[in-house]
Amino acid sequence: MQKNGIAVGIDRGFGITKYFSKSKIGLIDSLVAPISEERAYELMKNNKDDKNVIITKINNEFFLVGSYVSKVEPSYAERDLRRSRDNLNETILFVTAMGLVTGKEKEAELIVTTGLPTEDFNKLKKYYMRKILNDGKPYRFTIYRANEKLEKIITVSKANIENQPKGTIITIINQKLTEGISWDELKNKRFSVGDIGFNTSDFSTYVGKDIVNSEKINFSSFAMVQIISTAKKAIEDAFNCKKSEDEILEAFKTGKIKVRGKTENCSEYTEKAFIKNAELLIREIINNWEQHIDSFDEMILTGGVLENRFFINALKELIKEKCGWNITIPESPQYANAYGFYLISESILKNL
């Protein structure tokens, strides 16, 4: 393994896939649609300036990847691909993330750290590692994006799989170290972390960097998908309409929904949906952590859902009310895991 390998963190979420390296940071919606070669070149020709139009060619097959899928291939945004472990689509998302994180480098050797949800970690980590290593063979593929053709030959020299929330723990510890807190002070601190994602919310506890292994302490629960489902039903009933998940997701950001050419205010329904499900989630936290909650030194929340300022404030208030805890939120909760995974990969690279 050469020292000039590239350290990479990839957080493959069911809603959004995030990637991080020393020189590149970004995200793509976790949507994949197989398309014909003819359709691929048509999309490239008509969308030369749109970075949201990403096409990955691998094994002579073409795939449209990211947010544009929901606009032009909506059937592939409505088939629960984000809530199932589909080998092909996971591979396409992972390959695309590796291609984007390496920029214009044609050939690259990567050390990759990524994560699995808490409920999948122990049973799938060895399989996941073998899969990413690709039997030692390079990934050969091409990415077309915004009038660029990026031909890639990427080898994964080292794959490291972590429990999903660990990326955030590493990010928080790194942040505290830069603030002048010593490792001797941090290494025995007991952290709890809730990673609220699209498909699952993963709750784990750590002492320093080490996960505390216990089924009762570490658990997975519902996440954004259930909140969206609640809001979707309320909005469809109130406005007598049919809406996709992506339209509801956008409504959570804007508080608006388009109905028969008119823009309607739906913030009442999105807020009620969030509060209703947040209360259920906090009840589950209390039930699982009742005997341990006073032993935590710090309670941390992370995940892409927390990019929404309303969500952050509502969750912090509810947890303070129900649990008595003030919450720590990473500076960029959407990227906290990917950045932490990158730091782990960087550490592996330095020690080779």
C-alpha positions as CSV (number, residue, x, y, z in Angstrom):
1,M,0.0,0.0,0.0
2,Q,1.5,3.4,-1.0
3,K,1.4,6.4,1.2
4,N,-0.1,8.5,-1.6
5,G,-3.5,6.6,-1.3
6,I,-6.5,8.8,-0.7
7,A,-8.4,8.6,2.6
8,V,-12.2,8.7,2.0
9,G,-15.3,8.7,4.2
10,I,-18.6,7.6,2.6
11,D,-21.9,7.7,4.5
12,R,-24.3,5.8,2.3
13,G,-27.7,6.8,3.6
14,F,-31.1,5.6,2.4
15,G,-32.1,9.2,1.7
16,I,-28.7,10.8,0.8
17,T,-25.2,9.5,0.2
18,K,-22.5,11.8,1.5
19,Y,-18.7,11.6,0.7
20,F,-15.7,13.4,2.2
21,S,-12.0,13.5,1.4
22,K,-9.2,16.1,2.0
23,S,-10.1,17.8,-1.2
24,K,-13.7,16.9,-2.0
25,I,-17.0,17.0,-0.1
26,G,-20.5,16.4,-1.5
27,L,-23.7,14.5,-1.5
28,I,-26.2,12.8,-3.8
29,D,-29.7,11.6,-3.3
30,S,-29.7,7.9,-2.9
31,L,-31.8,7.2,-6.0
32,V,-30.8,5.1,-9.0
33,A,-32.6,4.4,-12.3
34,P,-31.3,2.1,-15.1
35,I,-31.4,3.9,-18.4
36,S,-30.6,3.0,-22.0
37,E,-27.5,4.3,-23.7
38,E,-29.6,6.4,-26.0
39,R,-31.5,8.0,-23.1
40,A,-28.2,8.6,-21.3
41,Y,-26.7,10.6,-24.2
42,E,-30.0,12.5,-24.6
43,L,-29.9,13.5,-20.9
44,M,-26.2,14.5,-21.2
45,K,-26.9,16.6,-24.3
46,N,-29.9,18.4,-22.8
47,N,-28.4,19.1,-19.3
48,K,-24.8,20.1,-19.9
49,D,-24.8,22.7,-17.1
50,D,-26.8,20.8,-14.5
51,K,-24.6,19.1,-11.8
52,N,-27.7,17.3,-10.5
53,V,-27.8,15.2,-13.6
54,I,-25.3,12.4,-12.9
55,I,-24.9,9.4,-15.1
56,T,-22.7,6.4,-14.2
57,K,-21.6,3.9,-16.8
58,I,-20.3,0.6,-15.4
59,N,-20.1,-2.8,-17.1
60,N,-21.5,-1.2,-20.3
61,E,-24.7,-0.3,-18.4
62,F,-26.0,3.2,-17.8
63,F,-27.6,4.5,-14.6
64,L,-29.1,7.9,-13.7
65,V,-28.1,8.7,-10.1
66,G,-29.3,11.3,-7.7
67,S,-32.1,13.9,-7.3
68,Y,-32.8,14.1,-11.0
69,V,-34.2,10.6,-10.9
70,S,-37.3,11.9,-9.1
71,K,-37.9,14.4,-11.9
72,V,-37.5,12.3,-15.0
73,E,-37.8,8.7,-13.8
74,P,-40.3,9.1,-11.0
75,S,-41.2,5.4,-10.9
76,Y,-37.7,4.7,-9.6
77,A,-38.2,7.2,-6.8
78,E,-41.4,5.5,-5.6
79,R,-40.3,1.9,-5.3
80,D,-38.8,1.9,-1.8
81,L,-35.2,1.6,-3.1
82,R,-34.1,3.8,-0.2
83,R,-35.5,1.4,2.4
84,S,-34.1,-1.9,1.1
85,R,-30.6,-3.2,0.8
86,D,-30.5,-3.7,-3.0
87,N,-27.1,-4.9,-4.0
88,L,-27.0,-3.3,-7.5
89,N,-28.3,0.1,-6.4
90,E,-26.0,0.2,-3.3
91,T,-23.0,-0.6,-5.6
92,I,-24.0,2.1,-8.1
93,L,-24.3,4.7,-5.3
94,F,-21.0,3.6,-3.7
95,V,-19.1,3.6,-7.0
96,T,-20.6,7.0,-7.9
97,A,-19.5,8.5,-4.6
98,M,-16.0,7.1,-5.0
99,G,-15.9,8.7,-8.5
100,L,-17.1,12.1,-7.3
101,V,-14.9,12.2,-4.2
102,T,-11.7,11.6,-6.3
103,G,-12.5,14.6,-8.7
104,K,-10.6,14.5,-11.9
105,E,-8.1,11.8,-10.9
106,K,-8.4,9.0,-13.4
107,E,-6.7,6.4,-11.3
108,A,-6.8,6.3,-7.5
109,E,-6.1,4.0,-4.6
110,L,-8.5,4.5,-1.7
111,I,-8.8,3.7,1.9
112,V,-12.5,3.8,2.5
113,T,-14.4,4.0,5.8
114,T,-18.2,3.7,5.8
115,G,-20.9,2.7,8.2
116,L,-23.9,0.3,8.7
117,P,-27.0,1.0,10.7
118,T,-26.8,-0.3,14.3
119,E,-29.1,-3.2,13.7
120,D,-27.1,-4.4,10.7
121,F,-23.5,-3.7,11.9
122,N,-22.5,-7.0,13.6
123,K,-24.3,-9.3,11.1
124,L,-23.3,-7.5,7.9
125,K,-19.9,-5.8,8.4
126,K,-17.7,-8.7,7.1
127,Y,-19.9,-9.2,4.1
128,Y,-20.0,-5.4,3.4
129,M,-16.2,-5.1,3.7
130,R,-15.6,-7.9,1.2
131,K,-18.1,-6.4,-1.2
132,I,-16.4,-2.9,-1.1
133,L,-13.0,-4.5,-1.6
134,N,-14.4,-6.0,-4.9
135,D,-12.0,-9.1,-4.6
136,G,-9.1,-6.8,-5.0
137,K,-10.1,-5.9,-8.5
138,P,-10.3,-2.2,-9.6
139,Y,-13.6,-0.6,-10.3
140,R,-13.7,0.6,-13.9
141,F,-16.4,3.1,-14.7
142,T,-17.3,6.5,-16.2
143,I,-19.2,9.4,-14.7
144,Y,-20.9,12.0,-16.9
145,R,-21.8,15.3,-15.1
146,A,-22.2,18.9,-16.2
147,N,-20.5,18.4,-19.5
148,E,-17.6,16.4,-17.9
149,K,-16.6,12.9,-18.7
150,L,-14.7,11.3,-15.8
151,E,-13.2,8.0,-16.7
152,K,-12.2,6.1,-13.5
153,I,-10.0,3.2,-12.4
154,I,-10.4,3.0,-8.6
155,T,-8.9,0.3,-6.3
156,V,-10.1,0.0,-2.7
157,S,-6.9,-1.1,-0.8
158,K,-8.5,-1.0,2.6
159,A,-12.2,-1.0,3.6
160,N,-13.2,-0.2,7.2
161,I,-16.8,-0.7,8.4
162,E,-18.1,1.1,11.5
163,N,-21.3,1.3,13.4
164,Q,-23.1,4.3,11.7
165,P,-23.0,6.8,14.6
166,K,-19.3,6.3,15.2
167,G,-18.5,8.8,12.5
168,T,-20.2,11.5,14.5
169,I,-18.4,10.5,17.7
170,I,-15.1,10.8,16.0
171,T,-16.2,14.2,14.6
172,I,-17.2,15.5,18.0
173,I,-14.0,14.2,19.7
174,N,-11.9,15.9,17.0
175,Q,-13.8,19.1,17.5
176,K,-13.2,19.0,21.3
177,L,-9.5,18.2,20.8
178,T,-9.2,21.3,18.6
179,E,-10.9,23.3,21.4
180,G,-8.1,22.3,23.8
181,I,-9.8,19.5,25.7
182,S,-7.3,16.7,26.3
183,W,-7.7,13.1,25.2
184,D,-7.1,12.0,28.8
185,E,-10.3,13.9,29.7
186,L,-12.2,12.6,26.8
187,K,-11.2,8.9,26.7
188,N,-13.4,7.9,29.7
189,K,-16.4,10.1,28.9
190,R,-19.6,8.2,28.1
191,F,-21.4,9.6,25.0
192,S,-24.8,8.8,23.7
193,V,-25.5,9.5,20.1
194,G,-28.7,9.4,18.1
195,D,-28.2,9.4,14.3
196,I,-31.6,10.3,12.8
197,G,-31.6,9.3,9.1
198,F,-34.1,8.7,6.4
199,N,-34.7,5.0,7.0
200,T,-33.6,4.4,10.5
201,S,-32.6,6.3,13.6
202,D,-29.6,4.6,15.2
203,F,-28.9,5.1,18.9
204,S,-25.6,4.0,20.4
205,T,-23.4,4.7,23.4
206,Y,-19.6,5.1,23.4
207,V,-16.9,5.4,26.0
208,G,-14.3,7.5,24.3
209,K,-14.2,6.0,20.7
210,D,-15.3,2.5,21.8
211,I,-18.9,1.4,21.3
212,V,-20.6,-0.1,24.4
213,N,-22.0,-3.4,23.2
214,S,-25.4,-4.1,24.5
215,E,-28.7,-4.8,22.7
216,K,-30.6,-2.8,25.3
217,I,-28.3,0.2,25.0
218,N,-27.8,0.2,21.2
219,F,-30.9,0.1,19.1
220,S,-32.5,1.3,15.8
221,S,-35.9,2.9,15.4
222,F,-38.0,4.6,12.8
223,A,-36.9,7.9,11.2
224,M,-37.7,10.4,8.5
225,V,-39.7,7.9,6.3
226,Q,-42.3,7.6,9.1
227,I,-42.5,11.3,9.6
228,I,-43.0,11.8,5.8
229,S,-45.7,9.1,5.8
230,T,-47.6,10.9,8.6
231,A,-47.4,14.3,6.8
232,K,-48.2,12.8,3.4
233,K,-51.5,11.4,4.6
234,A,-52.5,14.6,6.4
235,I,-51.6,16.8,3.4
236,E,-53.4,14.5,0.9
237,D,-56.5,14.4,3.1
238,A,-56.5,18.2,3.7
239,F,-55.9,19.3,0.0
240,N,-57.5,16.3,-1.8
241,C,-54.4,15.5,-3.7
242,K,-51.7,12.9,-4.2
243,K,-48.1,13.7,-3.4
244,S,-44.7,11.9,-3.8
245,E,-42.2,11.5,-1.0
246,D,-39.9,14.0,-2.6
247,E,-42.7,16.6,-2.7
248,I,-43.3,16.0,1.0
249,L,-39.6,16.3,1.7
250,E,-39.6,19.6,-0.1
251,A,-42.6,20.7,1.9
252,F,-40.8,20.1,5.1
253,K,-38.1,22.6,3.9
254,T,-40.5,25.2,2.5
255,G,-43.8,24.8,4.3
256,K,-45.5,25.0,0.9
257,I,-47.1,22.5,-1.4
258,K,-48.3,22.9,-5.0
259,V,-51.9,21.8,-5.6
260,R,-53.5,22.2,-9.1
261,G,-51.2,25.1,-10.0
262,K,-51.6,27.0,-6.7
263,T,-49.1,27.1,-3.9
264,E,-50.6,26.2,-0.5
265,N,-49.3,26.7,3.0
266,C,-48.9,23.2,4.6
267,S,-46.6,24.0,7.4
268,E,-49.3,23.2,10.0
269,Y,-49.4,19.6,8.8
270,T,-45.6,19.1,8.5
271,E,-45.0,20.5,12.0
272,K,-47.7,18.4,13.5
273,A,-46.3,15.3,11.8
274,F,-42.8,15.9,13.1
275,I,-43.9,16.7,16.7
276,K,-46.1,13.6,16.8
277,N,-43.4,11.3,15.7
278,A,-40.7,13.0,17.7
279,E,-42.6,12.4,20.8
280,L,-42.9,8.7,20.0
281,L,-39.1,8.6,19.3
282,I,-38.2,10.2,22.6
283,R,-40.5,7.8,24.4
284,E,-38.6,5.0,22.8
285,I,-35.3,6.6,23.9
286,I,-36.5,6.8,27.5
287,N,-37.7,3.2,27.5
288,N,-34.4,1.9,26.1
289,W,-32.1,4.2,28.1
290,E,-34.0,4.6,31.3
291,Q,-31.4,2.8,33.5
292,H,-28.5,4.4,31.7
293,I,-29.6,8.0,31.0
294,D,-28.0,9.5,34.1
295,S,-24.6,7.9,33.4
296,F,-24.1,9.8,30.1
297,D,-21.6,12.7,30.1
298,E,-23.1,14.0,26.8
299,M,-26.0,13.4,24.6
300,I,-25.5,14.0,20.8
301,L,-27.9,14.2,17.9
302,T,-26.8,14.0,14.3
303,G,-28.2,13.1,10.8
304,G,-29.4,14.8,7.7
305,V,-32.9,15.4,9.2
306,L,-31.2,18.0,11.6
307,E,-30.3,20.2,8.7
308,N,-33.8,21.5,9.1
309,R,-33.7,24.2,11.8
310,F,-37.2,23.6,13.0
311,F,-36.4,19.9,13.5
312,I,-33.3,20.8,15.6
313,N,-35.2,23.2,17.8
314,A,-38.2,21.0,18.3
315,L,-36.1,17.9,19.2
316,K,-33.9,19.8,21.6
317,E,-36.9,21.3,23.4
318,L,-38.7,17.9,23.6
319,I,-35.6,16.0,24.9
320,K,-34.9,18.8,27.4
321,E,-38.5,18.5,28.6
322,K,-38.8,14.7,28.7
323,C,-35.2,13.7,29.6
324,G,-33.7,16.8,31.2
325,W,-30.8,16.8,28.8
326,N,-29.2,19.6,26.8
327,I,-28.2,18.3,23.4
328,T,-25.0,18.6,21.4
329,I,-25.4,19.0,17.6
330,P,-22.4,18.8,15.3
331,E,-21.7,21.9,13.2
332,S,-22.8,20.1,10.1
333,P,-25.0,17.2,11.2
334,Q,-25.6,16.0,7.6
335,Y,-21.8,15.5,7.1
336,A,-20.8,14.5,10.6
337,N,-20.6,10.8,9.9
338,A,-18.9,11.1,6.5
339,Y,-16.3,13.5,8.1
340,G,-15.7,11.2,11.0
341,F,-15.3,8.2,8.6
342,Y,-12.8,10.3,6.6
343,L,-10.8,11.0,9.8
344,I,-10.7,7.2,10.5
345,S,-9.4,6.5,7.0
346,E,-6.8,9.3,7.4
347,S,-5.6,7.7,10.6
348,I,-5.4,4.3,8.8
349,L,-3.4,5.8,6.0
350,K,-0.9,7.5,8.3
351,N,-0.3,4.3,10.1
352,L,0.4,2.1,7.0
